[in-house]
């Protein structure tokens, strides 16, 4: 005979209440669904501004040139990763005010000439704050705030899009009506930016929020000042 709920032990009701409470919390989201598109973007920016680390990977357009990027960033400390554009492939590490670069032969030929490129093969370059100079655009890609601003700033009128799932996580879409881009924001827990699709091409994925990242300066790096040619 099936027992009624009233005959179950009290501890079972406690367990059921805990399970149901957890299920309700996970499905109720973080409240973004009730906000306007501008409020969703503001919430995403606020969440990102409070994050300690993030990984940013994908591609974006810079002055009409596609740039491939895969960077791990630590707020206020630096970052590490790789970028590629126009046949150039560059590994980047920034620790504090020191920027380290190691490029493919095409990169070294571009910045130092063919003879130096042969000598620099497989070596890291080091540029400190006073000598970053022409490398400042690369240094900016190691800054968490810069990439967040690049992804979320400068949009036109916004409209809410459909709710979808990205890598197993529920996300809300916000569409830029003038530029055609779409921002996806986490709809559960912290409203972190998850993905940006550019209207003119490009896709950036933001993940691994607040996971530990270790930054170490490469050894035996060559000072970029040694590359100065008369």
Secondary structure, DSSP 8 states (H G I E B T S, - for coil): ----GGGS-HHHHHHHHHHHHHHHHHHSTTSGGGS-HHHHHHHHHHHHHT-SEEEEEEEEEETTEEEEEEEEEETTTEEEEEEEETTEEEEEEEETTEEEEEE-HHHHHHHH-HHHHHHHTT--EEE-GGG-GGGHHHHHTT-HHHHHHHHHSS--SEEEEEEEEETTEEEEEEEETTT--EEEEESSSS--EEEEE-TTS-EEEEE-TT--------SS-EEGGGG---
